[in-house]
Amino acid sequence: MPHEIVSFDEPKLQEYLGELVRKTVEDALNALLDAEADQIANAGRYERTDERQAYRSGHYRRGLTTT
């Protein structure tokens, strides 16, 4: 006779995994946007160099909305 060793709430697990994936994608997209802005400006955020080609006007992390 099989015994349950671990029980879990599958809908809660699905919700948690979905949020984990969404957050991971959101972080990756924000990192890519930061890297692209650094490349365009030829300098990092708050970095002062003679090679700087542009300015970064304002910045905030964006949220990712999914359905």
N, C-alpha and C positions, 0 to 999 in steps of 0.2 A: 504494500500500500504506500503510494508516494506521499511525502510530507512537504508542505511548503516551507522552504528555508528562508526565502526572502519574498516579501510582498511589496508591491509598489502601485501607485496610482498612475496608470498609463497616460491619461489625459494631462496630468500635471507634468509628467516626464516629457511628453511631446511639446508642451508649452515651454518648458525650461530649455529644451534642445533648440527650439525655434528661436528663442530669445538669445541663446548663446551664439547661434549662427549669425543672426542679425547684427549683434554687437561686434562680432569678429569682422564681418564684412564692412560695417561702419568704420571701425578702427583702421582697416586696410585702406579704404577709400580716402579717409582723412590724411593718412600718411602719404599716399600717392599724390594728393593735392599739395601737401606741404613740400614734397620733394620736387614737384613740377614748378612751384613758385620759386624755390631756391635756385633751380636750374635757369629759369627765365631771368631772374634778377642777378644771377651769377654771384650770389652771396646768400648766406643763411639768414634766418630771422635775427634781427637786432645786430647783425654783423656789419661793421663798417670797414669797407675795403675800397681801394682805388679802382678795382675791377667791377664794382657794382654797376649794373646796366639799367636797373629799374628799382622802383620802390614798392613795398608791400603795404597797401593802405587798408588797415583794419583786418582782423582775422578772428574767427571764432569757429569752434568745432561744429560741424553740421550733424544733425540727427538723420537717421535713415528710417523712412516710413515704408513699410511693406504691407502687403495684403495676403 
